[in-house]
Amino acid sequence: MKLGEIDEGTGYGRAQQHHDAELAEVGAGTPCGEFMRRYWHPVALSAKVGTTPQNLRILGEDLVLFRDRKGRPGLLYPRCAHRGTTLYYGRVEDEGIRCCYHGWLFDVKGRCLDQPCEADGGRHRDRVRQPW
Ligand code: FES
């Protein structure tokens, strides 16, 4: 083989690999991501979901998985709707998960049930929804 010739059996000098973004990217707003979000996905074994919050990542999104003390599973966006603290360190209670920072309580569907530092437990708490 002469200098400058490319051997057919090597990758030397070949074009860089690339992926098909339309098929391989699954984040929110991507074509495949929007398609995949129309279906249910198993994210954990039910027996392994308890009152200790778990971080998980699916379809490019970080989420927190837990089971409230009534046994209902919850899967929430991990950053608290109030000031963005992680709910991974939240305290699981009967009705949901309570943020460790200011104590807002979210049920398994992200509804804000309590804002303990606000008057009357948060007069406008029904306007807050943690993505779930
Ligand atoms: S950051 Fe969660 S209650 Fe304030």
Boltz pocket constraint, residues with backbone or C-beta under 6 A from the ligand:
constraints:
  - pocket:
      binder: B
      contacts: [[A, 80], [A, 81], [A, 82], [A, 83], [A, 84], [A, 85], [A, 99], [A, 100], [A, 101], [A, 102], [A, 103], [A, 104]]
      max_distance: 6.0
